Structures are given as structure tokens and as C-alpha cells.
Amino acid sequence: MSKNKKDRSQLMFGVRCVLLALVIIVISASFIYAYLTGGQMNTVDIILNAAAIVLTMAVMFFEIHSYRKFYNEGVRQIYHEKDIELDKLEKFKQLVKRNDFIYNFQPIVNARNGEIFAYECLMRTADDIGLKPLEVLKYAEISNMLYSIEKSTFFNALAFYKENIEKFGGKKIFINSIPSVILPDSELAKLKDMYADISENIVVEILENDDDDDTTIAAFDNLRNILNCNIAVDDYGSGYSNDMKVLNNNPNFIKIDMSLITSIDTDSKKQLLVSNLIKFGKKYNIKILAEGVETKEELAKVIELGVDLIQGFYTARPSRDVISAIDGEISEYIIEENVRLSKYDNERRIYDADDGENVNVFNLSLEKFAGVYVAGGTVRFIGTKSHIVDMLIKTADDSETTLIFENVNIKGATETTVQIGDNAKAKVVLLGDNTFNKEGIYVPETSELTITGEGNLTVKNNRNGGVGIGSSYEKPYGDITIDTTGIITVDSSGDKIVCIGGGEKGANRSIRILNGDIRATGRGICTVGIGSASGDTDIVVEKGTIKTQCIANEAVSMGTMYGTVNIRTTGSLDLTTDGERVTGIGVLNGGSGSVYIVSGETSSVIHGDIGTAIGSLGGRVDVHCDGGRVLSHAEGTRVCGIGALDAGGTVHISGGTVTVGIKSSEPTWIGSAEKKPIITGGNVILEDNGTISPVNSAGEELVLYRMDRSQSYNDNITTPAGSYTYRAQRDERSGQLCVYVPERVREKIAQMIALEKQANSVNVAAQ
């Protein structure tokens, strides 16, 4: 029975006794009055009055009996409670004597990245002792043994910490202290000798139920100085801790009491109090910790308000085991909330990186930095692949910089993600997997960019007129050199876009791909994979693999929309171009220049209404196939395999294997409207019985000769203008060997083959 119920029972018992006493008095008075006045009472009245008296006395007897029973039970309860107190006191003494304290550890979590920052050491007792922490302190105070508790806590906790240092992973340990109990310098000296190597990881918490005085303030200053530890004010806002405690003890941490955190997501007054404390902490370099976070909503709100640390059942409960990380979903949620909030912060700043510095872009973003400025030298950027952060990186004008990117996943919120200064030289070194979102690397026309390293880079550009690597569709670009062993992927979409390159090349600038696996995908209205949109372009491919896919109304995979093109490749090209008007390699609209395929393997496949796989539309681009393997495939209404649909431009094939396939109602296989193709070597294969009218360098008409048996053809051909050596190898894939030679040479070849067959027959007969 509760105390209130007992009080009500006692009150009702008293009322009933008073009423019964009044009844007895009235009845007795009637008898006395009748006797004194000589009044007559009939037999019935006497019997009724006598019965009333007897009944009333019986009721009073039972009421008094109940009261005595109730009283005895209360007395027994008092003695029972006293026995319990004595039993607990005895258990407390055993606990201290045997030093049977055990400890749980509750993680304190970084409010920015969800990682464990520290552990609070929480005193517990075994089940056979069964005392709660507050009970231990209560009996310690009764027994005048608070000093023993304080000493045991420090020595036990630090001993366990040091013995299990690997489990704690170098994280801090928070230890509760009693300000009214002061460890003498001799004990502090022992602690220093035993634990000097971990002293920087010790945080001493000042308990909330003690008032400060000059002695305790001096004691904590002394403890801080001797142990080189940190101080935390515990349970701020509980009613005990106050502003003076914070000011007097100059803490490194302030732990906000659970009373201020509970339902903070819906209580604007609590939000205001906590927000002001956080501002105070930031100003004086004090970390603010939210205690008692028990719901997802409370967690989200304290992150939004800007606390530094979080402790509560929602993030992690106390445990005998020292856990290395909190639940992955909760940790991920903390990161996502910080990333989400950082996008809308109005106080974001630019970070100045020093030469030789390692910059964690994820942590910078959580600290509200909008970008990094590199004046010069080498700066290493380290990121988190799974989280995109808003971060601009800029180098100074007239600077020489090396930017190392390692697992960086960043996004330029309103600008190109990485920006090279004017008249600057920048080397980008790739390590791990890196992603630049919302545009890639801007290279002004006066600057130079070199990309190296063994890592990968993915550029996602989905802004109209955005930058992949180089500049935008309408701006000139600088020197671009790629020499990697990794993969570079540029994925661009928009009305007018260039994946690698820009509007036009700057003076004496070029795109050089020395090595690497380059993948460019462009989708839009006007799209260029690698090269220029509106001006000249120079492209050199030495080694590596380039794969493009451009889909647009007007598209060029490698080259330029307008202007002069100079392309030289000895690498591997795999280009696919789809649209209404398309060019695989060369110039889309008019233009001039040259395309040299020296060696390697080049494949250009187009699908469009009008287009050319290699060459130009209406321009004068010379195409030279000197070696390697060339595959040209064109599908559309009016398409060209190699050369030009209109105007001029020369196609000269002198070596390698050239295969052309066309599906069109108006095909141009090889050559142009003005000039016939020149063939002085090479295995030239036309699929689906395609036909051409080639000449040699002397202008002699050539005819096709299919070599049925020979694996190669090597012949010196003499013309009125001079001689040349025709070399060709059988194609292993198709099994064909097709050469174009003057008619007289074909007849000579046929005679030679006939003589060979005759000689072989004679040899067989002789055997």
C-alpha cells in the first residue's frame, strides 16, 4: 500500500470512531435522562436502545482491532525496511573491502561522422551485491567512505583501460569524480607514474550534486596539471550544475543533462537553451555533449543544433564489452544528416591548404567549409567514397601545384568542382576511386593540366554548358595531358556539352592521351566526346584505350564541330556516335585538317541520318591509315565510311587492315565526292560487297584482288611516277586478304599463283 493510501485509511478510521462515539453518547444520554426524570420507557424502546449500544460497541471493537493490525503491520514494515538497509550496508562494506566493482562502458559518439569518440566508465556491482551506483554513493557517505570509492574508481578504471588499450583504440575515457573528495598529491603522483602515457586520453567528470568552492576548484586545477587530463562538467542543466560551475572549472567538455535533451525535437525552449550553450562552447573551444539521446528525432535535432558529441541509449547502451563501432545504420544516419545540413549552411568558408598538407574533404564539409584554396605546392585530398560532399577546389593564378586525390567524392554545388587558376600548371594524381559530381576539372586556355596516378576518376557533368575535363562548350581550354594506369570516366549530359576539351583549344594547346583507360559518354543536343565544339583541336593518342559513346542531334566522338582538326593515334579507339548529323573521328561541319591512324586499333561506329565514321561532312579532312587495325561502320540515310560525303579531303591507306561496313541507301565507302581514295598498301575489306574506285599515288586506277591462299602480300610496284612497296597481312578475324593494285600487277599475281599451283602438282605427282 502506498503512503497516500495509508494516510487516507487513517483519516477515515478516525472519522468513523468519532461518529460511533457520538452515537454511544446520544443513546447513553437518553437512558440517563429517562432515569433522572422518572420518565417511562417501554420495553421496546429499552430493547432497541440496548441493541444499538451493543452493536455500536461491536463495531468500535472491530475498528480498533483493525487499527491495531494496521499499526502492527506498519511497525513490522519499518523493521523490515531497516533490515534491508542493514543488509545493503553490509553488502556495500563487502564490495569496498573486496574491491568487487565492475564497470560498463558507454560509447560517446562524434556527432559529425558517427564514429566513437570516447567511452564513459560507469560503475556497477555484481548481481550478488545488487547495489545501484547511487546506493553505493549513499552508503559510502553514511560510512564516511567516499574517498575509497573515489580512489577505487580512478585506479580500477585506468588499470582496465591500459590493460585493454587495443580494444579502446586510443579513444578517450570519461571517469566520474566526486568534487568533495580530493585525492592527495601522493595518489595523483602514483596515477601519473602508472598512466602518464595515456593521460591525454583521460577526461574527469565533475558530478552534478556537489557545489563548487575554492577548495574543489583548486583540486581540479591541481588534478588537471598533474595528470595532464581533461575536465568535463557533467549533467549541465540538471538543477545542480550552473554557469558558475562552467566558469570556475574551465572545462574541456560540457555534458548537457538528459532533462534538456528529452523531447528537444518538439520543445523550442530547450532548443534555445541548448543552442546558446553550443554557441558558447564554440566561442571558447569547449566541446558540447548531449546526454540521454533516446530517439531518432532527438538525435536529428541535436545534430542540427550543432552538438559535438552524443551519448544515449539510441546510439549505444552501456556494455561490459568495449565495442569498436556503433550500429552501422545509426552511424550512417548521423553522416547523412550532417551532409544534408551542410548544404544549407550560410556560414560556409574557404579553407587555405598549405604545401604538404593532407586535407580530409569530408571533415571539412562537416565543419562548414565550402571549398579549398591551394596557393601552390602539393596537397593531398582524402575523402569518403560513400558520401558526396559539396566542396570546390581552386588553385591560384600563376601557380604550380600537385593535387593528390584519394577516394574523394565531391561536388561543386554551383561551380565546376576543381578549378585550375589562370596561367597555372597543375598535376592531378589519382589514388583509389574518385568522383567529381556537378562538373569536373576546369582548365583555362592559358593553363596546363596533367592527370597521372594509378587510381580512377569519374566525372559526372549534368549541367547545361558544364565542364567535364577542360572547359565548357563555348570557352577555350588549355593543355590537357592524361597519363594514367587507371580508369577515367566522363559522363556528361545537357543541351551543349564537351566531355574532354571545350569550345576550342588555346594557343599552342592540345589534348594528349599518353596512357590510360578513358571512357567518355555524352548525351544532349550538341555533343563532343573528345575535342572542340566550335574551333580547332589537336589530339594525340599514344597508348591506352579510349571508348566513347555520344548521342545527340549533332555529335562528334573525337574531333570538332567546326574548325581544323589534327588527330594522331597509335592507341586503341572504340567510338560510337548516334544522332541526326554525326562524325565519329574528324569534323562535323566543313572544316579541314588531318586524321592519322598510325597503329593500334581504331573502331568508329555511327548511326545517323547523315554522317561519316572517319573524316568530315562537307569538309576537307585528310585521313591516313598507315597501320594497325581500322574498323569503320556506318548506318544511315547518307553516310560515309572513311572520307567525306561532300567536298574534298583525301583518304590514303598505306598499311594495316581497314574494314568498312555500311548500311545506307546513299553510301560512300571510302573517299569523297571530289577525290578518290589512294591505296598503296594494306588489307582493305569492304563488307556486303561494297565497292570503291581507288588509285595509287601516281594516279593509276586500282582493282581488287582477293588473295585466297597467301597469308601476306609484299610487292614492289613500279609506276611512271616512281615505285612503292605494297604490304598487306591476312586478317585473322575475317580470314580475308584483299589488295588493290593496278590491273597489270593483278595479272602478274595471277600468273605467279598459277605457276605455283602447277609446280605443286608436279611435286605431288613425283612423290
C-alpha positions in Angstrom: 0.0 0.0 0.0 1.3 3.5 -0.9 1.8 6.2 1.6 -1.1 8.2 0.3 -3.5 5.3 0.7 -2.3 4.7 4.2 -2.9 8.3 5.1 -6.4 8.2 3.7 -7.2 4.9 5.6 -6.0 6.5 8.9 -8.2 9.6 8.3 -11.3 7.5 7.6 -10.7 5.4 10.7 -10.6 8.5 12.9 -13.8 9.8 11.3 -15.6 6.5 11.9 -14.5 6.3 15.6 -15.8 9.9 16.3 -19.2 9.1 14.7 -19.6 5.9 16.7 -18.6 7.6 19.9 -21.3 10.3 19.3 -23.9 7.5 18.7 -23.0 5.9 22.1 -23.1 9.2 23.9 -26.6 10.0 22.5 -28.0 6.6 23.4 -26.5 6.6 26.8 -27.8 10.1 27.4 -31.3 9.0 26.6 -31.1 6.3 29.3 -29.7 8.7 31.9 -32.3 11.4 31.1 -35.2 8.9 31.4 -33.8 7.6 34.7 -33.2 11.1 36.2 -36.6 12.5 35.1 -38.5 9.4 36.1 -39.6 9.1 32.5 -41.1 6.0 31.4 -39.6 3.8 28.6 -41.5 1.0 27.2 -39.9 -2.4 26.8 -39.4 -2.0 23.1 -37.5 1.3 23.5 -35.2 -0.3 26.0 -34.5 -3.3 23.8 -33.8 -1.1 20.8 -31.5 1.2 22.7 -29.7 -1.6 24.3 -29.2 -3.3 20.9 -27.9 -0.1 19.4 -25.4 0.3 22.2 -24.2 -3.4 21.8 -24.0 -3.0 18.0 -22.1 0.2 18.2 -19.6 -1.2 20.8 -19.1 -4.2 18.5 -18.3 -2.0 15.5 -15.9 0.0 17.6 -14.2 -3.2 18.8 -13.6 -4.4 15.2 -12.4 -0.9 14.1 -9.9 -0.8 17.0 -8.8 -4.3 16.1 -8.3 -3.3 12.5 -6.3 -0.3 13.6 -4.1 -2.4 15.9 -3.5 -4.8 13.0 -2.7 -1.9 10.7 -0.4 -0.5 13.3 1.5 -3.7 13.9 1.9 -4.2 10.1 3.4 -0.7 9.9 5.8 -1.4 12.7 6.9 -4.7 11.1 7.3 -2.9 7.8 9.6 -0.3 9.4 11.7 -3.0 11.0 11.7 -4.9 7.6 13.0 -1.8 5.8 15.6 -1.3 8.5 16.7 -4.9 8.0 17.1 -4.3 4.2 19.1 -1.1 4.9 21.4 -3.0 7.2 21.8 -5.8 4.7 22.7 -3.4 1.9 25.1 -1.6 4.1 26.8 -4.9 4.9 27.0 -5.7 1.2 28.4 -2.3 0.5 31.2 -2.9 3.0 32.0 -6.2 1.4 32.1 -4.5 -2.0 34.6 -2.0 -0.9 36.7 -4.4 1.1 37.0 -6.9 -1.7 37.1 -4.2 -4.4 34.5 -6.1 -6.4 33.5 -3.2 -8.5 32.7 -3.9 -12.1 32.5 -1.4 -15.0 30.4 -0.9 -18.0 31.4 1.4 -20.9 29.0 3.5 -22.9 30.3 4.9 -26.2 30.3 8.7 -26.7 29.8 9.3 -30.4 31.2 12.0 -32.7 28.1 14.0 -33.9 29.7 14.6 -37.3 30.8 11.2 -38.5 29.1 8.7 -36.3 32.4 7.3 -35.0 33.1 6.5 -31.4 35.0 9.4 -29.8 35.3 8.1 -26.2 33.8 5.8 -23.6 32.2 6.7 -20.3 33.3 4.4 -17.5 30.1 3.5 -15.4 30.4 1.8 -12.0 28.3 -1.3 -11.5 28.1 -4.1 -8.9 27.7 -7.9 -9.4 24.2 -9.5 -9.0 25.0 -10.9 -5.6 25.7 -7.4 -4.4 22.9 -5.7 -6.3 23.6 -2.1 -5.4 22.9 0.7 -7.8 25.5 3.4 -8.3 23.5 6.0 -6.3 23.1 3.5 -3.5 26.9 2.9 -3.4 27.4 6.6 -3.0 24.7 6.8 -0.4 26.2 4.1 1.8 29.7 5.5 1.1 28.6 8.8 2.5 26.9 7.1 5.5 30.0 5.1 6.2 32.4 8.0 5.6 34.0 6.0 2.7 33.6 8.3 -0.3 37.4 8.6 -0.5 37.6 4.8 -1.0 35.1 5.0 -3.8 36.9 7.8 -5.5 40.3 6.1 -5.3 39.0 2.7 -6.4 37.2 4.4 -9.4 40.4 6.0 -10.7 42.8 3.2 -10.2 40.4 0.4 -11.3 39.2 2.3 -14.4 42.6 3.3 -15.6 44.0 -0.2 -14.9 41.3 -1.8 -17.1 41.8 0.9 -19.8 45.5 0.3 -20.0 45.2 -3.5 -20.0 42.7 -3.3 -22.8 44.2 -0.3 -24.7 43.8 -2.1 -28.1 40.1 -2.5 -27.5 39.7 1.2 -26.7 41.6 2.1 -29.9 43.2 5.2 -28.4 39.8 6.8 -27.7 39.3 8.9 -24.5 37.8 7.5 -21.3 35.4 9.6 -19.2 35.7 8.9 -15.4 33.2 10.2 -12.8 34.6 12.1 -9.9 33.3 13.5 -6.6 34.4 17.1 -6.1 34.0 16.9 -2.4 36.6 14.1 -2.3 40.1 15.3 -3.1 42.8 12.8 -3.9 46.0 13.8 -2.3 49.1 14.7 -4.4 50.7 11.4 -3.4 47.9 9.4 -5.0 47.9 11.7 -8.1 51.6 11.1 -8.4 51.1 7.4 -8.4 48.5 7.8 -11.1 50.9 9.9 -13.1 53.7 7.4 -12.8 51.4 4.5 -13.8 49.4 6.1 -16.5 51.4 9.1 -17.9 51.4 7.5 -21.4 47.6 7.6 -21.5 46.9 10.8 -19.5 45.8 12.8 -22.6 43.0 10.3 -23.0 41.6 10.8 -19.5 38.6 13.0 -19.0 37.5 13.6 -15.4 33.7 14.3 -15.0 32.6 16.6 -12.1 29.4 15.1 -10.7 26.4 17.3 -10.7 25.4 17.0 -7.0 28.2 19.0 -5.4 28.6 22.7 -5.0 31.9 24.4 -6.0 34.1 26.1 -3.5 37.6 27.4 -3.7 39.0 24.1 -2.5 37.3 21.9 -5.1 38.2 24.3 -7.9 41.8 24.3 -6.8 41.7 20.5 -6.5 40.6 20.1 -10.1 43.1 22.5 -11.4 45.7 20.5 -9.5 44.4 17.2 -10.9 44.5 18.7 -14.4 48.0 20.0 -14.0 49.4 16.8 -12.5 47.7 14.2 -14.7 47.6 16.4 -17.9 43.9 15.2 -18.3 40.8 16.9 -19.5 37.8 18.1 -17.4 34.1 17.7 -18.1 31.2 19.3 -16.3 28.5 16.6 -16.0 24.7 16.9 -16.2 24.7 20.6 -17.1 21.1 21.9 -16.7 20.0 19.3 -14.2 19.4 21.8 -11.4 22.7 21.3 -9.7 25.2 22.4 -12.4 25.2 26.0 -13.3 27.0 28.6 -15.2 29.4 29.3 -12.3 30.5 25.7 -12.4 31.4 26.0 -16.0 33.2 29.3 -15.5 35.0 28.2 -12.3 36.3 24.9 -13.7 37.2 25.9 -17.2 36.2 22.5 -18.6 37.1 21.0 -21.9 33.7 19.3 -22.2 30.1 20.2 -21.1 27.7 17.3 -20.8 24.1 18.5 -21.2 21.7 16.7 -18.8 19.1 14.4 -20.2 16.4 16.6 -18.8 17.2 19.2 -21.5 17.6 16.6 -24.3 14.4 14.6 -23.8 11.8 15.8 -26.3 14.1 18.5 -27.6 12.9 17.9 -31.1 9.5 19.4 -30.1 10.4 21.8 -27.3 11.5 25.2 -28.6 12.6 26.4 -25.2 15.0 23.5 -24.8 16.3 24.1 -28.3 17.1 27.7 -27.5 18.9 26.9 -24.3 21.0 24.2 -25.9 21.7 26.3 -29.0 23.0 29.1 -26.8 25.3 26.7 -24.9 26.6 25.4 -28.2 27.5 28.9 -29.3 29.2 29.5 -26.0 31.2 26.2 -26.4 32.3 27.1 -29.9 33.5 30.5 -28.8 35.6 29.2 -26.0 36.7 25.9 -27.6 34.6 23.7 -25.3 33.0 20.5 -26.8 29.3 20.1 -26.1 28.0 16.6 -25.4 24.2 15.7 -25.4 23.4 13.1 -22.8 20.4 10.8 -22.8 19.6 10.8 -26.6 17.0 8.1 -26.8 15.1 8.7 -30.1 15.9 9.2 -33.7 14.1 12.6 -33.6 16.2 13.8 -30.7 19.4 12.7 -32.5 18.4 14.6 -35.6 17.7 17.8 -33.6 20.9 17.8 -31.6 22.9 17.3 -34.8 21.0 20.2 -36.4 21.7 22.4 -33.3 25.4 21.6 -33.6 26.4 19.5 -30.6 29.9 17.9 -30.9 29.2 14.6 -29.1 26.3 12.4 -28.5 25.7 9.8 -25.7 22.5 7.9 -25.1 20.6 4.6 -25.5 19.7 5.4 -29.1 23.3 5.5 -30.2 24.7 2.8 -27.9 23.9 1.3 -24.5 26.4 0.7 -21.7 28.1 -2.7 -22.0 30.8 -4.8 -20.3 32.3 -5.2 -23.8 34.2 -2.4 -25.3 32.6 -2.1 -28.8 34.6 -0.7 -31.6 31.7 0.9 -33.5 28.0 1.7 -33.1 25.2 0.3 -35.2 26.0 0.9 -38.9 22.6 2.3 -39.7 22.7 4.8 -36.9 26.3 5.8 -37.9 25.2 6.2 -41.5 22.2 8.3 -40.5 24.5 10.7 -38.5 26.7 11.2 -41.5 23.7 11.7 -43.9 22.2 14.3 -41.6 25.4 16.2 -41.4 25.9 16.1 -45.2 22.3 17.2 -45.7 22.6 20.1 -43.3 25.9 21.2 -44.6 24.3 22.0 -48.0 22.1 24.7 -46.4 24.5 26.3 -44.1 25.0 30.0 -44.8 28.3 30.3 -42.9 30.4 28.1 -45.1 34.0 29.2 -45.5 37.1 28.6 -47.8 39.9 26.6 -46.4 43.5 27.6 -47.2 45.6 24.5 -47.7 49.3 24.5 -47.0 52.0 22.8 -49.1 52.4 19.2 -47.9 49.1 19.1 -46.1 46.6 16.3 -46.0 43.1 17.6 -46.3 40.1 15.5 -45.4 37.3 17.0 -47.5 34.6 15.1 -45.7 35.6 16.5 -42.3 36.0 20.0 -43.9 32.4 19.8 -45.2 31.1 18.9 -41.7 33.0 21.9 -40.4 31.0 24.1 -42.9 33.8 24.8 -45.3 32.6 25.3 -48.8 35.9 24.9 -50.6 39.7 24.7 -50.6 42.2 27.2 -52.0 45.6 25.9 -53.0 48.2 28.6 -53.4 50.9 26.2 -54.5 52.9 23.1 -53.7 51.5 19.6 -53.1 48.2 19.0 -51.3 46.6 15.6 -50.7 42.8 15.4 -50.6 41.3 12.4 -48.7 37.7 11.6 -48.9 34.9 9.1 -48.3 33.7 7.2 -51.3 30.2 6.5 -50.0 29.3 10.2 -49.3 29.2 13.1 -51.7 30.2 16.4 -50.1 29.9 19.9 -51.5 33.4 21.2 -52.0 35.1 23.4 -54.5 38.9 23.2 -55.0 40.7 26.1 -56.6 44.4 26.7 -57.4 45.9 30.1 -57.5 46.7 32.0 -60.7 50.4 31.7 -61.9 50.9 28.7 -59.6 52.4 25.2 -59.9 50.5 22.6 -57.9 50.2 18.9 -57.4 46.7 17.8 -56.3 46.5 14.2 -55.0 43.0 12.8 -54.8 42.4 9.6 -52.8 38.9 8.2 -52.6 37.4 11.7 -52.9 33.7 12.1 -53.7 33.0 15.8 -54.1 30.5 18.1 -55.8 30.7 21.7 -56.9 27.4 23.0 -55.7 27.2 26.0 -58.0 30.5 25.8 -59.9 33.0 23.4 -61.5 34.3 21.1 -58.8 38.1 21.6 -59.5 39.3 24.8 -61.0 42.8 25.5 -62.2 43.9 29.1 -62.0 44.9 31.2 -65.0 48.4 30.8 -66.4 48.9 27.9 -64.0 50.3 24.4 -64.1 48.5 21.6 -62.2 49.2 17.9 -61.8 46.4 15.7 -60.6 47.4 12.4 -59.1 44.7 9.8 -58.7 44.7 7.2 -55.9 41.8 4.9 -55.2 38.3 5.7 -56.6 37.4 9.4 -57.0 34.2 11.0 -58.2 33.6 14.7 -59.2 29.9 15.4 -59.4 28.4 18.5 -61.0 31.2 19.1 -63.4 34.8 18.0 -63.3 38.1 20.0 -63.8 38.2 23.4 -65.4 41.4 24.2 -67.4 41.6 27.8 -68.7 43.2 28.4 -72.1 46.4 29.7 -70.5 46.9 26.8 -68.2 48.2 23.2 -68.2 46.7 20.1 -66.6 48.4 16.7 -66.3 46.4 13.7 -64.9 48.5 10.8 -63.6 48.4 8.0 -61.0 47.1 4.5 -60.7 43.6 5.4 -59.3 40.3 6.1 -61.0 38.3 9.2 -61.7 34.6 9.5 -62.6 33.3 12.9 -63.7 29.6 13.4 -63.7 28.6 16.6 -65.5 24.8 17.2 -65.9 24.8 21.0 -66.2 24.0 22.7 -69.5 27.3 24.1 -70.7 29.1 22.4 -67.9 32.7 21.2 -67.8 33.9 17.6 -68.0 37.7 18.0 -68.2 38.8 21.2 -69.9 36.2 23.9 -70.3 32.6 24.4 -71.3 31.1 24.1 -74.8 31.7 27.8 -75.5 35.0 28.6 -73.7 38.6 27.8 -74.9 40.6 25.2 -73.0 44.2 24.8 -72.0 46.7 21.9 -72.4 45.3 18.5 -71.2 47.6 15.5 -70.7 46.4 12.2 -69.4 49.0 9.6 -68.4 47.5 7.1 -66.0 47.2 3.4 -65.4 43.7 3.7 -64.0 40.2 4.5 -65.5 39.0 8.0 -66.2 35.2 8.2 -66.9 33.5 11.4 -68.0 29.7 11.2 -68.2 28.1 14.4 -69.4 24.6 15.4 -70.3 23.0 18.7 -71.3 22.0 20.8 -74.2 25.6 21.6 -75.3 28.4 19.6 -73.7 32.0 18.5 -74.3 33.3 15.6 -72.2 37.1 16.2 -72.6 38.1 19.5 -74.2 35.9 22.6 -74.7 34.9 25.3 -77.1 38.3 25.5 -78.8 41.9 24.9 -77.9 44.0 27.7 -76.6 47.1 28.9 -78.5 49.6 26.0 -78.8 47.4 23.8 -76.7 46.4 20.2 -77.2 44.8 17.1 -75.8 47.4 14.3 -75.3 46.5 10.9 -74.1 49.7 9.1 -73.3 48.2 6.2 -71.4 45.1 5.2 -69.5 41.6 3.8 -69.9 39.4 6.7 -71.0 35.7 6.4 -71.2 33.6 9.4 -72.4 29.8 9.4 -72.6 27.9 12.5 -73.9 24.1 13.0 -74.3 22.5 16.2 -75.4 21.6 18.3 -78.4 25.1 19.1 -79.4 27.8 16.8 -78.0 31.6 16.3 -78.4 33.3 13.4 -76.7 36.9 14.5 -77.0 37.9 17.7 -78.8 36.3 21.1 -79.5 32.9 22.4 -80.1 33.4 25.5 -82.2 37.1 25.7 -83.0 40.4 24.0 -83.8 41.6 20.9 -81.9 44.8 18.9 -81.7 44.6 15.4 -80.3 47.4 12.8 -79.8 46.7 9.3 -78.5 49.8 7.3 -77.9 48.8 4.3 -75.7 45.9 3.2 -73.7 42.2 2.7 -74.6 39.6 5.3 -75.4 35.9 4.4 -75.5 33.3 7.0 -76.3 29.5 7.0 -76.8 28.0 10.2 -78.0 24.2 10.6 -78.5 22.8 13.9 -79.7 21.2 15.7 -82.6 24.7 16.7 -83.7 27.6 14.7 -82.3 31.3 14.2 -82.7 33.1 11.4 -80.7 36.6 12.7 -81.4 37.4 15.9 -83.2 35.5 19.2 -83.6 32.1 20.5 -84.7 33.7 23.3 -86.7 37.3 24.2 -87.5 40.6 22.4 -88.1 41.3 19.0 -86.7 44.7 17.3 -86.2 44.5 13.8 -84.7 47.2 11.3 -84.5 46.7 7.9 -82.8 48.7 4.8 -82.1 46.4 3.7 -79.3 43.1 1.9 -79.1 39.9 3.7 -80.0 36.4 2.4 -79.7 34.0 5.2 -80.7 30.2 5.0 -81.0 28.3 8.1 -82.3 24.5 8.3 -82.7 22.3 11.2 -83.9 20.9 13.1 -86.8 24.2 14.6 -88.0 27.3 12.8 -86.7 31.0 12.3 -87.2 33.0 9.6 -85.4 36.5 10.9 -85.9 37.1 14.3 -87.6 34.9 17.3 -88.3 31.2 17.5 -88.4 30.5 20.7 -90.3 33.0 21.5 -93.1 36.4 22.0 -91.6 39.8 20.8 -92.6 42.9 19.1 -91.2 44.1 15.5 -90.9 43.5 12.2 -89.1 46.5 9.9 -88.8 45.9 6.3 -87.7 49.5 5.1 -87.4 49.0 1.9 -85.4 46.8 0.4 -82.7 43.2 -0.5 -83.2 40.6 2.1 -84.2 36.8 1.4 -84.3 34.3 4.0 -85.3 30.6 3.1 -85.5 28.0 5.7 -86.4 24.2 5.6 -86.6 22.6 8.7 -88.0 20.7 10.3 -90.8 23.8 12.0 -92.2 27.3 11.2 -91.1 30.8 9.9 -91.5 32.6 7.4 -89.4 36.1 8.8 -90.1 36.6 12.1 -91.9 34.2 15.0 -92.3 30.8 16.2 -93.7 31.4 18.7 -96.4 35.0 19.4 -95.3 38.5 18.7 -96.5 39.9 16.4 -93.8 42.7 14.1 -95.0 42.6 10.6 -93.5 45.8 8.5 -93.3 45.6 4.8 -92.4 49.2 3.8 -92.1 48.9 0.7 -89.9 47.2 -1.2 -87.2 43.5 -2.2 -87.5 40.7 0.1 -88.6 37.0 -0.7 -88.4 34.6 1.8 -89.8 30.9 1.0 -89.7 28.2 3.5 -90.8 24.4 3.2 -90.8 22.0 6.0 -92.0 20.4 7.7 -94.9 23.6 9.3 -96.3 26.7 8.0 -94.7 30.4 7.7 -95.3 32.8 5.0 -94.0 36.1 6.9 -94.4 36.3 10.2 -96.1 33.6 12.9 -96.8 30.1 12.9 -98.2 30.6 16.3 -99.9 33.6 18.5 -100.8 37.1 17.0 -100.7 39.7 15.5 -98.5 42.0 12.6 -99.3 41.9 9.1 -97.9 45.3 7.4 -98.1 45.6 3.8 -97.0 49.2 2.5 -96.9 49.1 -0.3 -94.3 47.3 -2.3 -91.7 43.9 -3.8 -92.0 41.0 -1.5 -92.9 37.4 -2.9 -92.7 34.4 -0.8 -93.8 30.8 -1.8 -93.4 27.9 0.4 -94.5 24.1 0.1 -94.4 22.7 3.0 -96.3 20.7 4.0 -99.3 23.4 6.5 -100.3 26.7 5.1 -99.2 30.2 6.5 -99.7 32.5 3.6 -98.7 36.0 5.3 -98.9 36.8 8.6 -100.4 34.9 11.8 -101.1 32.9 13.5 -103.8 36.0 15.2 -105.1 38.8 12.7 -104.6 39.3 9.0 -105.0 40.9 7.1 -102.2 44.6 6.4 -102.5 45.7 2.8 -101.6 49.4 1.9 -101.6 49.3 -0.9 -99.1 47.1 -2.6 -96.5 44.4 -5.2 -96.4 41.2 -3.3 -97.4 38.0 -5.2 -96.7 34.6 -4.0 -97.8 31.7 -5.8 -96.2 28.5 -6.7 -98.0 30.2 -6.4 -101.5 30.9 -2.7 -101.1 32.8 -1.1 -104.0 35.3 1.7 -104.3 37.4 3.3 -107.2 40.8 3.8 -105.7 44.0 5.0 -107.3 47.7 4.8 -106.2 49.9 7.7 -105.5 50.7 8.0 -109.2 47.0 8.3 -110.1 46.7 4.9 -111.6 43.4 3.1 -111.2 43.5 0.1 -109.0 41.5 -3.1 -109.0 40.7 -5.5 -106.2 42.5 -8.8 -105.9 41.4 -11.3 -103.3 44.3 -13.5 -102.1 42.8 -16.9 -101.5 45.8 -18.8 -100.1 48.7 -16.4 -99.2 49.0 -15.1 -95.6 50.6 -11.9 -96.8 51.3 -9.9 -99.8 54.6 -8.0 -100.3 55.4 -6.5 -103.7 57.3 -3.6 -105.2 55.1 -1.8 -107.7 56.6 0.4 -110.3 54.7 3.4 -111.8 55.6 6.2 -114.2 55.8 8.5 -111.2 58.0 6.1 -109.2 57.7 2.9 -107.2 56.2 1.9 -103.9 56.1 -1.3 -101.8 52.7 -2.8 -101.2 52.5 -4.8 -98.0 49.4 -6.5 -96.5 48.6 -9.3 -94.0 45.6 -11.6 -94.0 43.0 -10.6 -91.4 42.8 -13.3 -88.7 39.2 -12.3 -87.8 37.6 -12.4 -91.2 40.2 -14.6 -92.9 40.4 -12.2 -95.8 43.3 -10.7 -97.7 42.2 -8.0 -100.2 44.7 -5.9 -102.0 44.2 -3.1 -104.6 46.8 -3.0 -107.3 47.0 -1.9 -111.0 45.5 -4.3 -113.5 48.9 -5.4 -114.8 50.0 -6.3 -111.4 46.9 -8.4 -110.8 47.6 -10.3 -114.0 51.2 -10.9 -112.9 50.0 -12.1 -109.5 47.5 -14.5 -111.1 50.2 -15.9 -113.4 52.6 -16.4 -110.4 49.9 -18.2 -108.5 49.1 -20.4 -111.5 52.8 -21.3 -111.8 52.9 -22.1 -108.1 49.9 -24.4 -108.4 51.4 -26.2 -111.4 54.7 -26.7 -109.5 52.9 -28.0 -106.5 51.0 -30.5 -108.7 54.2 -31.8 -110.3 55.8 -32.3 -106.9 52.8 -34.2 -105.6 52.9 -36.5 -108.7 56.6 -37.1 -108.3 56.1 -38.2 -104.7 
